[in-house]
Amino acid sequence: MSRQVNLARSKTRQRTSTRPAESSGRLLERHGNVSPREMAVKGARAPEQNPAYRPARSPAQVSAGLPKGAALAKPEQPVEPKPGITHIDFPSKQTHLMLAELGIDRNDPDWPALSLGNQILGGGAFGTRLMSEVREKRGLTYGVYSVFSPMQVRGPFMINLQTRAELSEGTLKLVQDILADYLKSGPTQQELDDAKRELAGSFPLSNASNASIVGQLGAIGFYNLPLSWLEDFMQQSQALSVEQVKAAMNKHLAADKLVIVTVGPKVAQQPLPAPTDKPAEQPLGVPEH
């Protein structure tokens, strides 16, 4: 038995001694993090001997490689679109509804008020005005959301949802009425307090990962925001009053300026169900488009 073991060991040593040097990548896989000196001792090539090796460049070298010249001019502000409804016929069981109008650019001082106001209208999940009236009380949709998308120039404000085709016209009217009523009355103090509390809990967590931090720093640089922007945004949001949120929403939005696009089949319409805590019709589970 010992003779067989010694013979096997001898063959292993022979195979090992004739094996070519491992690459740095394979060596790292087998031994973890090792220095170039350790690689050389183990028989691997130093990094600079690898044909694919590229030394790290300093920030100054990276900057020197960028195109020279003046910064690009800021894009022109978009033209205010003409309000109206456009329908696109499409064979499906549901109709997609999109309502939009121009909002603000990224440097608008009303952004904290609009962000918090939209959170109450339809920017959150359950509990928003839109979700409560359209889904929870009537079962008309799986989800309905509103959003501001500020850019270098004025970006869109949008409301998106899908509903059963035979209820699409009534649902569209309901959404328009909810927006108009919200602009007229503004949020309640309870809605504003809840939105502030949710923001205080979710905002730090949404910016806790390295990727989120890099994204925020990129936005600060791209939109030329102050380095204190994250802290400023939280402080300004928490200091807002009901009147300030209402004024900002009415300053930048109008229910009669909506550009509306509907995509779905043309079918006979049915009246909407009355609002209730337990809707008889549940929303379709999976959006179609």
Buried (B, 14 or more C-beta within 10 A) or exposed (E): EEEEEEEEEEEEEEEEEEEEEBBBEEBBEEEEEBEBEEBEEEEBBEEEEEEEEEEEEEEEEEEEEEEEEEEEEEEEEEEEEEEEEEEEEBEEEBBBBBBBBBBBBBEBEBBBBBBBBBBBBBBBEEBBBBBBBBBBBBBBBBBBBBBBEBBBBBBBBBBBBBBBBBBBBBBBEBBBEBBBEBBEEBBEEEBBEBBBEBBEEEBEEEEEEEEEEEEBEEEBEEBEBEEEBBEEBBEBBEEBEBEBBBBBBBEBBBBEBBBBBBBBBEEEEEEBBEBEEEBEEEBBEEBEE
